[in-house]
Amino acid sequence: MNRETLYQLHVSGNVLCVQLRHIWSKQVVRKVFADVKVAVSGIQHQPWAAYVDMRDWIMPTMEALEDFQLIYDWCAANNQTHEATVCKFAMQERIVRESSSYDPEFHFYTQQPEQAEAWLKQQGFDFTLPDF
């Protein structure tokens, strides 16, 4: 599968917009991690947020979970202060909760993209949601 089939990244304002799809292997997680670093290189020196749409994502493989957590650790260490995550299944939310160390006050979960976008804007992040 090509990159667009598995994930898309787009920076708008100081928000990294991410769409996840299908099952991620360890190699895919490592590629996403490298691409995230490049994508946020222009905004990581100030507080930034992530809008993550994982409704079409199944999950990482068991072997990829550890590397998945590394993405969250790196983002937190590089000024990501907020995240709005759009989930379809409770298991998706659980994986993110267990992988991230974010304060629940700064992490919003919903099944509605519009609610995620509105929450980030209420937190002071000005961005335009891309058409994935």
Beta strands, then each sheet from edge to edge (+ up, - down):
strand 1: 7-12
strand 2: 15-24
strand 3: 48-60
strand 4: 80-86
strand 5: 107-110
sheet 1: 1+ 2- 3- 4- 5-
end
